Amino acid sequence: MHLDITGLPAGPDDMEITPDGKTLWVTLRFSKKVGGIDIPTMKLVTVFSVLHACSCSAVFH
């Protein structure tokens, strides 16, 4: 499956869905950012920078 999410920075890597199933958090390894995607609309709703490239397990656990 290919999803086209406008504005998604480079390097989508690890992904984690919130327990309510509404948000997909994605680590953006090459940009050193984490993005939140609203699942119902498949739109990027938030992006924040991290100090180092990371995985979702490091960010969300």
C-alpha angles and dihedrals in degrees: 000000000000120000122193110207112180115230097015107151122231124287109032104190127150120026135198128184118216116244091253090056094233103107134046113203114205129188111223099207101184093047095041090233140117121223133200117213121196102228099206092054098025089224127140103244103173140015128183133178125245127198096239138019105271147168128246090248089061093046103040106030 
